[in-house]
């Protein structure tokens, strides 16, 4: 869950204890907010315009392709502690099946170029130093430039960094 959302939830629980909370949207963030608030015995209403909860995380049948499409958060890394905590809170930790091979295949539809991103295990991204494991035509310096976001000002966007 986004830290700002978590802060708002904690503030709401602290300031408006025993009030009724209205949550707009039953996507992952809305559902996570509801779960956290329900643990604080908050009275909750969730409003969703779609016919089902889950937001972008859903599956649907594509008649043109003749198969089921999984839509939504396609890449969930082990470092996403918020989603792992959420799965634990709803009793679904044992329902998550991780890939045994941490390889992520990509294709550039314009050039038909294929490659695989192969991150290393652990918090240090050693894989960026191996050209066969990163995006073609990139260098380790391309990845280090992302660290500028750590010094971003509140009013800056990702593009500003």
N, C-alpha and C positions, 0 to 999 in steps of 0.2 A: 504494500500500500504506500502511496506517496506520503512522505513525511508531513507535508502541509495538510493533507486530508486527515492523517492520524492526529495532528495537533488540533484541528477543528473538532474532531470527534471527542478527544479528551477534554477540550475546553467546554464543549456542549455538555458532556457528562458531568463535569465539575460545576459549571455555573447553573445549569438548568436541571439539576437532579430531579428525577421523577416527572419530568415534562414529557410530552409526546413529541417524538422526532419524526419528521417527514423526510424521506430519502427519495430524491428524484433520480431514477435510473437504476435498473437491476442488472447492470453489467458487473464485472468482477469487483470494481471499486465500491459500487453501491451494496452489493451482497456482503463484501468484507466489512463495510461500515455497519451494516445491520447485525452481523454476527458479533462484532466487538461491542456494539451498544446493547445487544440482548444479554451479554454477559454482565452488564452493569444494571440489569433489570429495567432497562429503558422501554417505554412503550413506543413502538415503531410502526410506521406505515411506509411501504415502498410503492412507488409509482413507476410504471414502465409502459411505454407506448407500443413496444413490440409484443407479439403474441406469446413470447417466451422470455424467461430470464437468461442471463449469460452475456448479453451484449454481443460483442464481436466473436466471442468464444462459442462457436456452435458448429454443427455439421448440417449439411443439407445435400439433397440429391440433385445433381445437375443432369437433366434429361438429355441435353445435347451431348455430354460426355458419357452418359450412361453409368455414372459412378457417384459415390458419396464424396463430398469435398469437406475437409476439415478446415474451418475458417477461424481466424483469431490469432491468439498468441502462439505462433508456430515454434518459436525458439525460446524455451524456458531453461535458463542456466541454473546450476546448483547454487550460485551466489545470490539468487533472487529469494532472499530470506523471507520477504513479506508473503510471497505466494506459498512458500513451504509452510509458514506459520498458519496461513489461511487454510490450507489443506488439512493441517493437523487439527485446527479448531472445528472444522466441519466433519472430522472423522474420515477423511478421504486420503490420508497419507499413503495407505497401502494400495490405493487404486492407481497411483502414478507409476508408470513404467518408463524408466529411463533407457535411453539408447546405450547399448553396450559399446558401440563404436561412435566416438565423439567426432565424427566427420560430417561436415555440412556441405553437400554438393550444390553448386550454382551453375547457371547457364546464362550467358548474355544472348538474348534473343536477336539482337541486331547483328552480332558478329558470329554467333553460334559457338563462341568460345566456352569451354567447360573447365571448371576448376573446383577444388575442394578446399574448404577452410578447415584446418585441423588444429584447434586450440589445444594447448597442453593442460595437464591437470594442475591444480593448485592456483594460488593467487598471483604468481609471477608469470607473465605472458612470454615464456621462453620461445614459443612458436613463432613470434614475429621476426626472429633472427634466422629462420629457415624459409628460404624463398618458396620451397615446395609446399609449405603449409599455410601460406597467406595469399591474399588476393594478388593476381598477376600484375606485374608492372608497379608494385608498391615496394617501399623500403621500410625498414623499422622506424625511420624518422617520421613517416606518414602516420604511424600509430601513436608515436610520442606526442604529436601535435594535439591529440585529443586531451592530453593532460591540462591544456589551457582552460578547460571547462572548470577545473578545480578552483581557479581564481576568478571565476565569473562574478560579476556584480548582479544584484537582484533584477535590475532592469534589462540586462543583456539577454539576448536569445542565443541559441546554439550557433546560429549563423555568425553572430558577433565574435564568437570564440574561434 
